[in-house]
């Protein structure tokens, strides 16, 4: 019984940390993209494209972390 409860708590903490990390990462990416665009407006398209690619990779890693947490909880 106790092991079952600890499994749910660990999965919840892991999922929470994954989401917090992804949010912080996306915030840093957005901040860097805005600063880069403000410094060199002519490079806005390249900065935006790079930002979208990095954000997509970060979201993929976050989703993988959430799936691992959910699978840990189920098993």
DSSP file (Angstrom, degrees, kcal/mol; ACC not computed):
  #  RESIDUE AA STRUCTURE BP1 BP2  ACC     N-H-->O    O-->H-N    N-H-->O    O-->H-N    TCO  KAPPA ALPHA  PHI   PSI    X-CA   Y-CA   Z-CA
    1    1 A X     >        0   0    0      0, 0.0     4,-1.7     0, 0.0     5,-0.1   0.000 360.0 360.0 360.0 -46.7    0.0    0.0    0.0
    2    2 A X  H  >  +     0   0    0      1,-0.2     4,-2.4     2,-0.2     5,-0.2   0.886 360.0  53.6 -65.5 -38.2    2.7    2.5    0.9
    3    3 A X  H  > S+     0   0    0      1,-0.2     4,-1.8     2,-0.2    -1,-0.2   0.867 106.1  53.9 -64.4 -35.5    4.7    1.7   -2.2
    4    4 A X  H  > S+     0   0    0      2,-0.2     4,-1.5     1,-0.2    -1,-0.2   0.907 110.0  46.3 -64.5 -42.6    1.7    2.4   -4.3
    5    5 A X  H  X S+     0   0    0     -4,-1.7     4,-2.2     1,-0.2    -2,-0.2   0.913 111.1  51.8 -67.2 -43.2    1.2    5.9   -2.8
    6    6 A X  H  X S+     0   0    0     -4,-2.4     4,-2.6     1,-0.2    -1,-0.2   0.840 105.1  57.5 -62.9 -32.9    4.9    6.7   -3.1
    7    7 A X  H  X S+     0   0    0     -4,-1.8     4,-2.0     2,-0.2    -1,-0.2   0.912 108.4  45.2 -63.8 -42.8    4.7    5.7   -6.8
    8    8 A X  H  X S+     0   0    0     -4,-1.5     4,-2.2     2,-0.2    -2,-0.2   0.890 113.4  49.9 -68.2 -39.6    2.0    8.3   -7.4
    9    9 A X  H  X S+     0   0    0     -4,-2.2     4,-2.5     2,-0.2     5,-0.2   0.925 111.5  48.4 -64.6 -44.5    3.8   11.0   -5.4
   10   10 A X  H  X S+     0   0    0     -4,-2.6     4,-2.5     1,-0.2    -2,-0.2   0.896 111.5  49.6 -64.2 -40.5    7.0   10.4   -7.3
   11   11 A X  H  X S+     0   0    0     -4,-2.0     4,-2.3    -5,-0.2    -1,-0.2   0.895 111.9  49.0 -65.7 -39.1    5.2   10.5  -10.7
   12   12 A X  H  X S+     0   0    0     -4,-2.2     4,-2.3     2,-0.2    -2,-0.2   0.908 112.5  46.8 -66.3 -42.5    3.5   13.8   -9.7
   13   13 A X  H  X S+     0   0    0     -4,-2.5     4,-2.5     2,-0.2     5,-0.2   0.919 113.3  49.4 -65.4 -43.1    6.8   15.4   -8.6
   14   14 A X  H  X S+     0   0    0     -4,-2.5     4,-2.0     2,-0.2    -2,-0.2   0.909 112.0  47.4 -62.8 -42.3    8.6   14.2  -11.7
   15   15 A X  H  X S+     0   0    0     -4,-2.3     4,-2.2     2,-0.2    -1,-0.2   0.900 112.0  50.9 -66.1 -40.2    5.8   15.5  -14.0
   16   16 A X  H  X S+     0   0    0     -4,-2.3     4,-2.4     1,-0.2    -2,-0.2   0.920 110.7  47.6 -63.2 -44.1    5.8   18.9  -12.1
   17   17 A X  H  X S+     0   0    0     -4,-2.5     4,-2.5     1,-0.2    -1,-0.2   0.868 110.3  53.5 -65.3 -36.2    9.5   19.3  -12.5
   18   18 A X  H  X S+     0   0    0     -4,-2.0     4,-2.2    -5,-0.2    -2,-0.2   0.929 111.3  44.6 -63.0 -45.4    9.4   18.4  -16.1
   19   19 A X  H  X S+     0   0    0     -4,-2.2     4,-2.3     2,-0.2    -2,-0.2   0.893 113.2  50.6 -68.3 -39.8    6.7   21.1  -16.8
   20   20 A X  H  X S+     0   0    0     -4,-2.4     4,-2.4     2,-0.2     5,-0.2   0.928 111.3  49.0 -63.3 -44.3    8.6   23.7  -14.7
   21   21 A X  H  X S+     0   0    0     -4,-2.5     4,-2.3     1,-0.2    -2,-0.2   0.904 111.5  48.7 -62.2 -41.7   11.8   23.0  -16.6
   22   22 A X  H  X S+     0   0    0     -4,-2.2     4,-2.5     2,-0.2    -1,-0.2   0.898 110.9  50.8 -66.1 -39.6   10.1   23.3  -20.0
   23   23 A X  H  X S+     0   0    0     -4,-2.3     4,-2.0     2,-0.2    -2,-0.2   0.914 111.4  47.2 -64.0 -42.8    8.4   26.5  -18.9
   24   24 A X  H  X S+     0   0    0     -4,-2.4     4,-2.2     2,-0.2    -2,-0.2   0.908 112.5  50.4 -64.5 -41.3   11.7   28.0  -17.8
   25   25 A X  H  X S+     0   0    0     -4,-2.3     4,-2.3     1,-0.2    -2,-0.2   0.912 110.4  48.6 -63.5 -43.1   13.4   26.9  -21.0
   26   26 A X  H  X S+     0   0    0     -4,-2.5     4,-2.5     1,-0.2    -1,-0.2   0.871 109.9  53.2 -65.8 -35.8   10.7   28.4  -23.2
   27   27 A X  H  X S+     0   0    0     -4,-2.0     4,-2.4     2,-0.2    -1,-0.2   0.915 109.9  47.3 -63.4 -43.0   11.0   31.6  -21.3
   28   28 A X  H  X S+     0   0    0     -4,-2.2     4,-2.5     2,-0.2    -2,-0.2   0.894 111.7  50.7 -65.8 -39.3   14.7   31.8  -21.9
   29   29 A X  H  X S+     0   0    0     -4,-2.3     4,-2.3     2,-0.2    -2,-0.2   0.935 112.1  46.8 -63.7 -45.8   14.3   31.0  -25.6
   30   30 A X  H  X S+     0   0    0     -4,-2.5     4,-2.3     2,-0.2    -2,-0.2   0.902 112.5  50.1 -62.8 -41.6   11.7   33.7  -26.0
   31   31 A X  H  X S+     0   0    0     -4,-2.4     4,-2.3     1,-0.2    -2,-0.2   0.928 112.0  47.0 -62.1 -46.4   13.8   36.3  -24.1
   32   32 A X  H  X S+     0   0    0     -4,-2.5     4,-2.5     1,-0.2    -1,-0.2   0.881 111.8  51.2 -65.1 -37.9   16.9   35.5  -26.2
   33   33 A X  H  X S+     0   0    0     -4,-2.3     4,-2.3     2,-0.2    -1,-0.2   0.909 110.7  48.2 -66.9 -41.2   14.9   35.7  -29.4
   34   34 A X  H  X S+     0   0    0     -4,-2.3     4,-2.3     2,-0.2    -2,-0.2   0.912 113.0  47.9 -65.5 -41.4   13.4   39.1  -28.5
   35   35 A X  H  X S+     0   0    0     -4,-2.3     4,-2.0     2,-0.2    -2,-0.2   0.917 112.5  49.2 -64.2 -42.6   16.8   40.5  -27.5
   36   36 A X  H  X S+     0   0    0     -4,-2.5     4,-2.1     1,-0.2    -2,-0.2   0.890 112.4  47.4 -63.9 -39.5   18.3   39.2  -30.8
   37   37 A X  H  < S+     0   0    0     -4,-2.3    -1,-0.2     1,-0.2    -2,-0.2   0.869 110.9  51.8 -69.4 -36.5   15.6   40.7  -32.8
   38   38 A X  H  < S+     0   0    0     -4,-2.3     3,-0.4    -5,-0.2    -2,-0.2   0.866 113.4  44.3 -67.4 -35.4   15.9   44.0  -31.0
   39   39 A X  H  < S+     0   0    0     -4,-2.0     2,-0.3     1,-0.3    -2,-0.2   0.872 131.8  18.9 -77.2 -37.1   19.6   44.1  -31.6
   40   40 A X    ><  +     0   0    0     -4,-2.1     3,-1.8    -5,-0.2    -1,-0.3  -0.725  64.3 176.9-135.5  84.7   19.4   43.1  -35.3
   41   41 A X  G >  S+     0   0    0     -3,-0.4     3,-1.5    -2,-0.3     4,-0.2   0.786  79.4  64.8 -60.8 -27.2   15.9   43.6  -36.8
   42   42 A X  G 3  S+     0   0    0      1,-0.3     3,-0.3     2,-0.1    -1,-0.3   0.703  99.7  53.3 -70.4 -16.7   17.1   42.4  -40.2
   43   43 A X  G <> S+     0   0    0     -3,-1.8     4,-2.3    -7,-0.2    -1,-0.3   0.163  74.5 112.4 -99.9  17.7   17.8   39.0  -38.8
   44   44 A X  H <> S+     0   0    0     -3,-1.5     4,-2.6     1,-0.2     5,-0.2   0.874  74.1  51.6 -61.2 -39.8   14.3   38.6  -37.3
   45   45 A X  H  > S+     0   0    0     -3,-0.3     4,-2.3     2,-0.2    -1,-0.2   0.914 111.8  45.7 -66.0 -42.2   13.3   35.8  -39.7
   46   46 A X  H  > S+     0   0    0      2,-0.2     4,-2.3     1,-0.2    -1,-0.2   0.898 114.1  49.2 -66.7 -39.8   16.3   33.7  -39.0
   47   47 A X  H  X S+     0   0    0     -4,-2.3     4,-2.5     2,-0.2    -2,-0.2   0.919 111.6  49.2 -65.5 -42.6   16.0   34.2  -35.3
   48   48 A X  H  X S+     0   0    0     -4,-2.6     4,-2.4    -5,-0.2    -2,-0.2   0.915 111.1  49.4 -63.3 -43.7   12.3   33.3  -35.4
   49   49 A X  H  X S+     0   0    0     -4,-2.3     4,-2.0     1,-0.2    -1,-0.2   0.929 113.3  46.1 -61.9 -45.8   12.9   30.1  -37.3
   50   50 A X  H  X S+     0   0    0     -4,-2.3     4,-2.5     1,-0.2     5,-0.2   0.902 111.6  52.7 -63.6 -40.8   15.7   29.0  -35.0
   51   51 A X  H  X S+     0   0    0     -4,-2.5     4,-2.6     1,-0.2    -2,-0.2   0.906 108.8  49.4 -62.1 -42.1   13.5   29.8  -32.0
   52   52 A X  H  X S+     0   0    0     -4,-2.4     4,-2.2     2,-0.2    -1,-0.2   0.899 111.3  49.2 -66.1 -40.3   10.6   27.7  -33.3
   53   53 A X  H  X S+     0   0    0     -4,-2.0     4,-2.1     2,-0.2    -2,-0.2   0.935 113.7  45.4 -64.1 -45.9   12.9   24.7  -33.9
   54   54 A X  H  X S+     0   0    0     -4,-2.5     4,-2.4     1,-0.2    -2,-0.2   0.909 112.5  51.5 -65.1 -41.3   14.5   24.9  -30.5
   55   55 A X  H  X S+     0   0    0     -4,-2.6     4,-2.6    -5,-0.2    -1,-0.2   0.891 109.1  50.8 -62.5 -39.4   11.0   25.3  -28.8
   56   56 A X  H  X S+     0   0    0     -4,-2.2     4,-2.1     2,-0.2    -1,-0.2   0.909 110.8  48.1 -65.6 -41.2    9.7   22.3  -30.7
   57   57 A X  H  X S+     0   0    0     -4,-2.1     4,-2.1     2,-0.2    -2,-0.2   0.897 112.3  49.9 -64.9 -39.3   12.7   20.2  -29.5
   58   58 A X  H  X S+     0   0    0     -4,-2.4     4,-2.3     2,-0.2    -2,-0.2   0.913 110.5  49.0 -65.4 -42.9   12.2   21.4  -26.0
   59   59 A X  H  X S+     0   0    0     -4,-2.6     4,-2.6     1,-0.2    -1,-0.2   0.879 109.4  53.2 -64.8 -36.8    8.5   20.6  -26.0
   60   60 A X  H  X S+     0   0    0     -4,-2.1     4,-2.1     2,-0.2    -1,-0.2   0.911 109.7  47.7 -63.1 -41.7    9.3   17.1  -27.4
   61   61 A X  H  X S+     0   0    0     -4,-2.1     4,-2.1     2,-0.2    -2,-0.2   0.886 111.7  51.0 -65.8 -38.4   11.7   16.5  -24.5
   62   62 A X  H  X S+     0   0    0     -4,-2.3     4,-2.3     2,-0.2    -2,-0.2   0.913 109.8  49.4 -65.4 -42.2    9.1   17.7  -22.0
   63   63 A X  H  X S+     0   0    0     -4,-2.6     4,-2.5     2,-0.2    -2,-0.2   0.895 109.2  52.6 -63.6 -39.3    6.5   15.4  -23.5
   64   64 A X  H  X S+     0   0    0     -4,-2.1     4,-2.3     1,-0.2    -1,-0.2   0.915 109.1  50.0 -61.9 -42.3    8.9   12.5  -23.3
   65   65 A X  H  X S+     0   0    0     -4,-2.1     4,-2.2     1,-0.2    -2,-0.2   0.903 110.8  49.1 -62.1 -41.7    9.5   13.3  -19.6
   66   66 A X  H  X S+     0   0    0     -4,-2.3     4,-2.4     2,-0.2    -2,-0.2   0.897 110.4  50.4 -65.5 -39.7    5.8   13.4  -18.9
   67   67 A X  H  X S+     0   0    0     -4,-2.5     4,-2.7     2,-0.2     5,-0.2   0.909 109.7  50.8 -64.9 -40.8    5.2   10.1  -20.7
   68   68 A X  H  X S+     0   0    0     -4,-2.3     4,-2.3     2,-0.2    -2,-0.2   0.913 110.5  49.6 -63.1 -41.7    8.0    8.5  -18.7
   69   69 A X  H  X S+     0   0    0     -4,-2.2     4,-1.8     2,-0.2    -2,-0.2   0.917 112.6  46.9 -62.8 -42.6    6.4    9.8  -15.4
   70   70 A X  H  X S+     0   0    0     -4,-2.4     4,-1.9     2,-0.2    -2,-0.2   0.890 112.2  49.4 -67.5 -38.5    3.0    8.5  -16.4
   71   71 A X  H  X S+     0   0    0     -4,-2.7     4,-2.2     1,-0.2    -1,-0.2   0.878 109.0  53.3 -67.6 -35.9    4.4    5.1  -17.4
   72   72 A X  H  < S+     0   0    0     -4,-2.3    -1,-0.2    -5,-0.2    -2,-0.2   0.894 109.3  49.5 -63.0 -38.8    6.3    4.9  -14.1
   73   73 A X  H  < S+     0   0    0     -4,-1.8    -2,-0.2     1,-0.2    -1,-0.2   0.880 112.1  47.2 -68.0 -37.6    3.1    5.5  -12.3
   74   74 A X  H  <        0   0    0     -4,-1.9    -2,-0.2     1,-0.2    -1,-0.2   0.873 360.0 360.0 -73.7 -37.6    1.2    2.8  -14.2
   75   75 A X     <        0   0    0     -4,-2.2    -1,-0.2    -5,-0.1    -2,-0.2   0.487 360.0 360.0 -76.1 360.0    3.8    0.1  -13.8
